Amino acid sequence: MTKFLNENEPAGVKSTFVLVHGAWHGGWCWDRVARILGAGGHRVYAPTLTGLGERSHLLSASVDLTTHIEDVVNVVRWNDLGQIVLVGHSYGGMVITGVAERMPDRIRSLVFVDAVVPRDGECLLDVLPPPPGVDGLAIPPFPAAFFNVNSADQAWVDSKLTPHPTASLTEKLRVTGAYRRIPTKVSIRAIGNGIPLPDQSSDEMSRDSNWILHEIESGHDIMVDKPNELALILEKIS
């Protein structure tokens, strides 16, 4: 798990961020943003979800969305975190919504970075076209070019991507609406992301004063392509 602390932690910590990656990725994808936030005096956790990245050896048929929600819940619980800024990228939107349903009182801000905002009873494959390999244990990663990652970083990203556990994309999420109690909710969308993310919630967000909406000219992996811009928005939110 990537963890960046400022030298004076905990007394000198400004805000605490928990950054959750999307499908096929790992905590590694947040390194640039985490370093910027850490240098600014913030405490940052970027856990890798079970079965992915450096934890790919834990891949099994039992790894599902609930597993990934528990991964993040345990980071918050075992590190005694509170008033966190919880950030999810892409599939990570499913995960952070599940976490927010479990512990809304520990979360100050909920941030969806080019991410799915699920409704009750939905799984990721209900809102996105199913990729090849859905019937297997894990779905092979798409190449970085599919996400419109900048050309300089495509080979690096390709070298890090790992198969994603299928069960996490097919498990339906129970959403009671508890996450709506969180004071600040933010959607950051990538313009030119290459991914057909659903806009099912865009109209609702634009009519809801509790949502803050941002756009960044970037590929889908904003934290890789535009880490400085993303970190600046996150710092303002905090």
RABELZI-V548025 format. One record per backbone hydrogen bond with DSSP energy under -1.0 kcal/mol. CO is the residue of the C=O (numbers start at 0). NH is the residue of the N-H. If there is no record, write none. Layout:
co	nh
CO	NH
CO	NH
This chain:
co	nh
1	45
3	43
5	8
7	11
9	12
14	42
15	84
16	44
17	86
19	88
21	24
23	161
25	28
26	29
27	30
29	33
30	34
31	35
32	36
33	37
34	38
35	39
36	41
37	40
40	13
42	16
43	3
44	18
45	1
48	51
51	54
52	55
54	50
54	57
55	58
59	62
63	67
64	68
65	69
66	70
67	71
68	72
69	73
70	74
71	75
72	76
73	77
74	78
75	80
76	79
83	107
83	108
84	17
85	110
86	19
87	112
88	91
89	92
89	115
90	93
90	94
91	95
92	96
93	97
94	98
95	99
96	100
97	101
98	102
102	105
103	106
105	83
107	183
108	85
109	185
110	87
111	187
112	89
118	121
121	172
122	125
123	126
123	127
132	135
136	165
138	163
142	145
143	146
143	148
144	147
146	219
149	152
152	156
153	157
154	158
156	159
156	160
163	138
164	167
165	168
166	170
168	124
172	120
176	179
177	180
178	181
183	109
184	211
185	111
186	213
187	113
188	215
190	217
192	219
194	196
198	201
200	204
201	205
202	206
204	207
207	210
209	184
211	186
213	188
215	190
219	221
220	223
220	224
221	225
225	229
226	230
227	231
228	232
229	233
230	234
231	235
232	236
233	237
